[in-house]
Amino acid sequence: IPAINQHLFISPEINLPKPGEILHLADYSLSERQINFLYESIVKNKSYGEISVFYGLSKSLVKKEMCSILDVFGCKNMESLKIVFSQFQVEKA
């Protein structure tokens, strides 16, 4: 996957690895639950509804957590975050 202009999608203050390298979600200020939700969404391509069923939580709580994740990365929406993260091998730890 060719490198993209990350600054178009994500806050320039976020320090990301080089394209193709491993991106450890634990390196960012996310809770364990947020890491799990983000991993399910990015790596396993699960919808908010699927994540809520898997974890036995409401869909609105999943949406709220995902909005908080977007705030951490300074990203406008999940599609933008997925575009940026598609450049990396995403791992939880």
Secondary structure, DSSP 8 states (H G I E B T S, - for coil): -----GGGTS-TTS----TTSEEEGGGSS--HHHHHHHHHHHTS---HHHHHHHHT--HHHHHHHHHHHHHHHT-SSHHHHHHHHTTSEEE--
